[in-house]
Structures are given as structure tokens and as C-alpha cells.
Amino acid sequence: MRLSLALCLVLVVSPALAQFPPPGVYGCTSEAGDTLGVLSLLVAGDYQWDADGVSVTGQVASAGTGVEALTGPLAGQHWSGDFSTELGETVFVFSTDIGKVTCR
């Protein structure tokens, strides 16, 4: 009985956990391969963006594998995209006002 209850809890909770991108530090590059900055994803949807010696913050929202900047400078540049995790590496691909941005 306990095993069945534990299994049900795992099945109910797992989809919710999969909807949030993993917190971490991701180096971001343009489509041409130019280094743009560092995206640090924190808990509860907070982010920090470090580029050209300037550090700014904001919030992102996620649904499934989709991610969208809601506030801060990345929202102003319309960062919206998806992430995937394979073999322990998470990669984000965003559409932005400056073109495609990949963060890994």
C-alpha cells in the first residue's frame, strides 16, 4: 500500500517539476557564434544577465519546455524560446529582437 501511494505521488509531482528549467549558469551566444553574456537562472523564475560588465535581473515564466522573459532587459528584447536537457546538458534556444540566441 505504501509503495502504491509513493508511486502515485511521484507520478503526480513529476510533470510539475519538469515544467521549470533547471537553475544554473548558461553561456549565451548569437547565431553567428559571438559571445553575448551569461544567463544565470535562479529558483522561482528569477534570472541574472551579465554582459559587458553589467549585471541586471528579471523574471522568466515557463510552461512545459517553453521559456519567456517577463521582466527586465531580456523581456524588453522579447526573449522567448524552449529548452531541452539531454545527457545532463541543458540548452536554451531563444528568439529575440537581435536574432536567435543559444545558451548552454
Buried (B, 14 or more C-beta within 10 A) or exposed (E): EEEEEEEEEEEEEEEEEEEBBEBEEBEBBBEEEEEBBBBBBEEEBBBBBBBEEEEEBBBBBBEEBEBBBEBBBBBEBEBBBBBEEEEEEBEBBBEBEEEEBBBB
